[in-house]
Amino acid sequence: MWNKLKLWAKALKRDLWLLYCAFKDSQTPFYKKVFIGLILIYALSPMDLIPDFIPVLGYLDDLLLLPIFIWLVKKMISTNQLERYENLQREPIKKHWYYGLLIVAIWLFIIKIIWF
């Protein structure tokens, strides 16, 4: 069971990388970029459609919605682009800490707006 979960997590990580590459690609049409961007925000955001503290339902949205959205995007993107993104995945990734700082700043801003 744990091996299946590890494989699923690795596949999810790979698929999110493919979505990121599609989002950054200049050949991807704007409407696809909007859809991909929303999926990436949903995947990386701590906020869910159904809160995680609700038993069973809280985790079902992560286990069902995210793979369905990823599957839809993979159907929207051509196989040539997907192959190119998979080749890019094998290259080393530069890690930029300031992207994480930007996400934290956005969430702090949202909390401030809600609080006041």
C-alpha positions in Angstrom: 0.0 0.0 0.0 2.8 2.5 0.9 4.5 1.7 -2.4 1.4 2.6 -4.3 1.1 5.9 -2.4 4.7 6.7 -3.1 4.3 6.0 -6.8 1.1 8.1 -6.8 2.9 11.0 -5.1 5.8 10.8 -7.5 3.4 10.8 -10.5 1.5 13.8 -9.0 4.8 15.7 -8.6 5.8 14.8 -12.2 2.4 15.9 -13.5 2.5 19.2 -11.7 5.9 19.8 -13.2 4.4 19.1 -16.7 1.6 21.6 -15.9 4.2 24.2 -14.9 6.1 23.7 -18.1 2.9 24.0 -20.1 2.1 27.2 -18.2 5.5 28.7 -19.0 5.5 27.6 -22.6 4.8 30.4 -25.2 3.1 28.0 -27.5 0.3 27.3 -25.0 -2.8 29.3 -25.8 -4.0 31.9 -23.2 -7.2 30.0 -22.2 -5.2 26.9 -21.5 -2.7 28.9 -19.5 -5.6 30.3 -17.4 -7.0 26.8 -16.7 -3.5 25.4 -15.9 -2.7 28.4 -13.6 -5.9 27.8 -11.7 -5.1 24.1 -11.2 -1.5 24.9 -10.1 -2.8 27.5 -7.6 -5.3 24.9 -6.3 -2.7 22.2 -6.0 -0.2 24.4 -4.2 -2.6 26.3 -2.1 -3.3 25.3 1.5 -7.0 26.2 0.9 -9.3 23.5 -0.4 -12.9 23.5 -1.7 -13.8 21.2 1.1 -11.8 21.8 4.3 -9.6 18.9 5.4 -11.0 18.7 8.9 -14.3 17.3 7.6 -13.9 13.5 7.8 -13.4 11.7 4.6 -14.8 14.5 2.3 -12.0 16.8 3.2 -9.4 14.6 1.6 -11.6 13.3 -1.3 -11.3 16.6 -3.1 -7.5 16.4 -3.1 -7.6 12.7 -4.1 -10.3 13.1 -6.8 -10.4 16.6 -8.2 -6.7 17.2 -8.6 -6.1 14.1 -10.7 -9.2 14.8 -12.8 -8.0 18.3 -13.5 -4.5 17.1 -14.4 -6.0 14.5 -16.7 -8.1 17.2 -18.4 -5.1 19.3 -19.0 -3.1 16.4 -20.4 -5.9 15.8 -22.9 -5.8 19.5 -23.9 -2.0 19.5 -24.5 -0.5 17.8 -27.6 1.7 14.8 -27.1 4.6 16.6 -28.7 4.5 19.2 -26.0 4.1 16.6 -23.3 7.2 14.7 -24.5 9.2 18.0 -24.7 8.2 18.8 -21.1 9.2 15.3 -19.9 12.6 15.9 -21.5 12.9 19.2 -19.7 12.0 17.4 -16.4 15.3 15.4 -16.6 17.3 18.7 -16.5 18.3 20.1 -13.1 15.9 22.6 -11.6 16.9 26.0 -10.3 15.2 26.6 -7.0 14.0 30.2 -6.4 13.1 30.9 -2.8 11.5 34.2 -3.7 8.5 32.4 -5.3 7.7 30.9 -2.0 8.0 34.3 -0.4 5.6 35.7 -2.9 3.0 33.0 -2.1 3.4 33.7 1.7 3.0 37.4 1.1 -0.2 36.9 -1.0 -1.7 34.8 1.8 -0.7 37.2 4.5 -2.4 40.0 2.4 -5.5 37.9 2.0 -5.6 37.2 5.8 -5.1 40.9 6.5 -8.0 41.8 4.2 -10.3 39.3 5.8 -9.2 40.2 9.4 -9.8 43.9 9.0 
